[in-house]
């Protein structure tokens, strides 16, 4: 499908791996210029090289290091994107962490504040930095990454749950405030997708349970995510395909929405 976005520019945070990297590949293959961003340097440059292999129709891929917990770095990211391409048409915010997990009573203020700083305030900072650019162009797309945890919370991941619920609310607030200006704002809620974050979780569980990763993945599906009716982990590319649609011209009448990409994991029709 032609997404009708050739020649536009997308900034993707959390772009050195997982859903951010997968999204960059799809958009680059549609002729979109890519600003790939993450905290790392070497990993980010390697990811940018990978994305360049998919770029078509003269699309350019650049890597800009930025930490979404540091407002000055986010502002500089927006400035460099504008200096390079003139404006930003699409913002895809994938940067995030699982953060501290465990019994609620064991979690400290510091545990909570780390998750809030990255998972919620990171989204606030990047939207605040890039919305003015998108306003001036009169056309744009913002896609934030929430989670199934926002709708179906798991008791051991309370800070993450709360922050991702905040992302869905933030999406709706921003869409009401700005979509009348010609750009749309949506979010996606993945469930148990194979990313570096879930790989780390599985490695830790395998060590704790003294079993193989394959066995612990199946145990996790059976015992922790029994509502995933497709009975497997999701792929980053499957989430990226939905994000790419939301960035496209075809999504011009979709705003303030949360798209669940969860294999059926959320056990309600109305979440």
C-alpha positions as CSV (number, residue, x, y, z in Angstrom):
1,X,0.0,0.0,0.0
2,X,1.2,3.5,-0.8
3,X,1.0,5.4,2.4
4,X,1.2,8.7,0.5
5,X,3.9,10.2,2.7
6,X,6.9,10.2,0.4
7,X,9.2,13.1,1.1
8,X,8.0,13.8,4.6
9,X,10.1,13.6,7.7
10,X,9.6,11.4,10.8
11,X,11.4,11.7,14.1
12,X,11.5,8.4,16.0
13,X,12.6,8.2,19.6
14,X,13.6,4.8,21.1
15,X,14.8,4.2,17.6
16,X,17.9,2.0,18.1
17,X,15.9,-1.3,18.5
18,X,12.5,-2.9,18.8
19,X,9.3,-1.1,17.6
20,X,11.1,2.2,16.9
21,X,13.6,0.6,14.6
22,X,11.0,-1.5,12.9
23,X,8.8,1.6,12.3
24,X,11.8,3.5,10.9
25,X,12.4,0.7,8.3
26,X,8.8,0.8,7.1
27,X,8.7,4.6,6.9
28,X,12.0,4.8,5.1
29,X,10.8,2.2,2.6
30,X,7.9,4.7,1.9
31,X,10.4,7.4,1.0
32,X,10.2,9.2,4.4
33,X,13.2,11.0,5.8
34,X,14.1,9.5,9.2
35,X,15.6,11.2,12.3
36,X,16.4,8.2,14.5
37,X,17.0,9.0,18.1
38,X,18.0,7.2,21.3
39,X,20.3,7.6,24.3
40,X,23.1,5.5,22.9
41,X,25.6,6.4,20.3
42,X,27.1,3.3,18.8
43,X,23.9,1.3,18.8
44,X,22.0,4.2,17.3
45,X,24.5,4.6,14.5
46,X,24.3,0.9,13.8
47,X,20.5,1.1,13.7
48,X,20.7,4.1,11.3
49,X,22.9,2.1,8.9
50,X,20.4,-0.7,9.0
51,X,17.5,1.6,8.2
52,X,19.4,3.2,5.3
53,X,19.2,-0.2,3.5
54,X,15.4,0.2,3.4
55,X,15.3,3.8,2.3
56,X,13.8,4.6,-1.1
57,X,13.0,7.6,-3.3
58,X,15.9,9.6,-1.9
59,X,15.0,9.3,1.7
60,X,17.7,10.4,4.1
61,X,18.4,8.8,7.5
62,X,20.2,10.6,10.3
63,X,21.0,9.6,13.9
64,X,20.7,12.1,16.7
65,X,21.5,11.1,20.3
66,X,19.0,12.4,22.9
67,X,17.9,11.4,26.4
68,X,14.1,12.1,26.8
69,X,14.6,12.7,30.5
70,X,16.7,15.8,29.7
71,X,14.6,18.6,28.4
72,X,17.5,20.5,26.9
73,X,18.5,17.4,24.8
74,X,14.9,17.0,23.5
75,X,14.8,20.7,22.5
76,X,18.1,20.2,20.7
77,X,16.8,17.2,19.0
78,X,13.9,19.2,17.6
79,X,16.2,22.0,16.6
80,X,18.6,19.6,14.7
81,X,15.7,17.9,13.0
82,X,14.4,21.3,11.8
83,X,17.8,22.5,10.7
84,X,18.3,19.3,8.7
85,X,14.9,18.9,7.0
86,X,13.1,22.2,7.5
87,X,10.3,20.7,9.6
88,X,9.0,17.6,11.3
89,X,5.9,16.0,9.9
90,X,5.7,12.9,12.0
91,X,6.7,12.2,15.6
92,X,6.8,8.5,16.7
93,X,7.6,8.2,20.4
94,X,8.8,4.7,21.3
95,X,11.3,5.5,24.1
96,X,10.5,3.9,27.4
97,X,11.4,1.5,30.2
98,X,9.7,-1.1,32.2
99,X,11.1,0.4,35.3
100,X,10.9,-0.9,38.9
101,X,8.6,-3.9,39.4
102,X,7.5,-5.9,42.5
103,X,5.2,-5.7,45.4
104,X,3.6,-2.2,45.6
105,X,4.7,-1.7,49.2
106,X,8.4,-2.3,48.3
107,X,8.5,0.4,45.6
108,X,10.1,3.6,46.6
109,X,9.5,7.2,45.5
110,X,12.6,6.9,43.4
111,X,11.3,3.8,41.7
112,X,8.1,5.7,40.8
113,X,9.8,8.9,39.8
114,X,12.2,7.0,37.4
115,X,9.2,5.5,35.5
116,X,7.3,8.8,35.5
117,X,10.4,10.7,34.2
118,X,11.0,8.3,31.3
119,X,7.6,6.8,30.4
120,X,5.3,9.8,31.0
121,X,7.4,12.9,31.1
122,X,9.5,11.7,28.2
123,X,6.3,11.8,26.0
124,X,5.4,15.2,27.4
125,X,8.8,16.6,26.6
126,X,9.0,15.4,23.0
127,X,5.4,16.5,22.2
128,X,6.1,19.9,23.7
129,X,9.2,20.2,21.6
130,X,7.8,19.0,18.3
131,X,4.1,20.2,18.2
132,X,5.1,23.8,17.3
133,X,6.9,22.5,14.2
134,X,4.0,20.4,13.1
135,X,1.6,23.3,13.8
136,X,3.4,25.5,11.3
137,X,3.2,22.9,8.5
138,X,-0.5,22.3,8.9
139,X,-0.1,18.5,8.4
140,X,1.3,16.0,10.8
141,X,1.1,12.8,12.7
142,X,2.0,12.0,16.3
143,X,2.0,8.4,17.5
144,X,2.8,7.6,21.2
145,X,3.4,4.1,22.5
146,X,1.2,3.1,25.4
147,X,0.7,-0.6,26.5
148,X,-1.9,-3.2,27.2
149,X,-0.9,-2.6,30.9
150,X,-2.8,0.7,30.7
151,X,-6.1,-1.1,30.2
152,X,-5.3,-4.4,31.9
153,X,-2.8,-3.7,34.6
154,X,-0.5,-6.3,36.2
155,X,0.0,-5.9,39.9
156,X,3.8,-6.3,39.9
157,X,4.2,-3.4,37.4
158,X,2.3,-0.6,39.1
159,X,4.5,2.4,38.0
160,X,4.6,1.2,34.4
161,X,0.8,0.6,34.4
162,X,0.1,4.1,35.7
163,X,2.4,5.8,33.2
164,X,1.1,4.0,30.2
165,X,-2.5,4.9,31.3
166,X,-1.3,8.4,31.4
167,X,0.0,8.1,27.8
168,X,-3.5,7.2,26.6
169,X,-5.0,10.2,28.4
170,X,-2.3,12.5,27.1
171,X,-3.1,11.3,23.6
172,X,-6.7,12.2,24.0
173,X,-6.0,15.6,25.5
174,X,-3.5,16.5,22.8
175,X,-5.9,15.4,20.0
176,X,-8.6,17.6,21.4
177,X,-6.3,20.5,21.7
178,X,-4.5,20.3,18.3
179,X,-6.2,18.1,15.8
180,X,-8.4,21.0,14.6
181,X,-5.1,22.5,13.3
182,X,-4.7,19.8,10.7
183,X,-2.7,17.0,12.4
184,X,-3.8,13.9,14.2
185,X,-2.5,12.3,17.4
186,X,-3.0,8.6,18.3
187,X,-1.4,5.9,20.4
188,X,-0.8,2.2,20.1
189,X,-0.9,-0.4,23.0
190,X,1.2,-3.4,22.3
191,X,1.2,-6.6,24.4
192,X,4.2,-8.8,25.1
193,X,6.1,-8.0,22.0
194,X,9.6,-9.3,21.4
195,X,11.8,-6.3,22.2
196,X,15.0,-5.8,24.2
197,X,12.8,-4.9,27.2
198,X,10.9,-8.2,27.2
199,X,14.0,-10.2,26.2
200,X,15.6,-8.9,29.4
201,X,12.5,-9.9,31.4
202,X,12.6,-13.4,29.9
203,X,16.4,-13.8,30.6
204,X,15.8,-12.8,34.2
205,X,12.8,-15.2,34.6
206,X,14.8,-18.0,33.0
207,X,17.6,-17.5,35.5
208,X,15.2,-17.3,38.5
209,X,13.3,-20.4,37.4
210,X,16.5,-22.3,36.3
211,X,15.0,-23.1,32.9
212,X,15.5,-22.3,29.2
213,X,14.3,-19.1,27.7
214,X,11.9,-21.0,25.3
215,X,10.4,-22.8,28.3
216,X,10.0,-19.6,30.3
217,X,8.4,-17.8,27.4
218,X,5.7,-20.5,27.1
219,X,5.3,-20.4,30.9
220,X,4.8,-16.7,30.8
221,X,2.2,-17.0,28.0
222,X,0.3,-19.7,29.9
223,X,0.4,-18.1,33.3
224,X,0.9,-14.3,32.9
225,X,-0.7,-13.5,29.5
226,X,-3.4,-16.2,29.1
227,X,-5.6,-13.9,27.1
228,X,-3.2,-13.7,24.2
229,X,-5.4,-15.9,22.0
230,X,-2.8,-16.2,19.2
231,X,-0.6,-17.9,21.9
232,X,2.7,-16.3,21.0
233,X,4.8,-13.2,21.5
234,X,4.1,-10.3,19.1
235,X,6.7,-9.1,16.6
236,X,8.0,-5.5,16.6
237,X,7.2,-5.4,12.9
238,X,3.5,-6.1,13.6
239,X,3.3,-3.1,15.9
240,X,5.3,-1.0,13.5
241,X,2.8,-1.7,10.7
242,X,0.0,-0.1,12.7
243,X,2.2,2.8,13.6
244,X,3.0,3.3,9.9
245,X,-0.7,3.3,9.0
246,X,-1.3,6.0,11.7
247,X,1.5,8.1,10.1
248,X,-0.1,7.8,6.7
249,X,-2.4,9.9,4.7
250,X,-5.0,7.1,5.0
251,X,-5.3,7.9,8.8
252,X,-6.5,11.5,8.3
253,X,-9.8,10.9,10.1
254,X,-8.3,9.0,13.0
255,X,-7.3,11.0,16.1
256,X,-7.4,10.6,19.8
257,X,-7.5,6.8,19.4
258,X,-5.7,3.9,21.1
259,X,-5.0,1.0,18.8
260,X,-4.5,-2.3,20.7
261,X,-1.9,-4.5,19.0
262,X,-2.1,-7.2,21.6
263,X,-3.0,-10.6,20.2
264,X,-6.2,-10.5,22.1
265,X,-4.5,-10.0,25.4
266,X,-6.9,-7.3,26.8
267,X,-9.9,-9.3,28.0
268,X,-12.6,-6.8,27.4
269,X,-14.3,-5.4,24.3
270,X,-14.4,-1.8,25.6
271,X,-10.9,-1.1,26.9
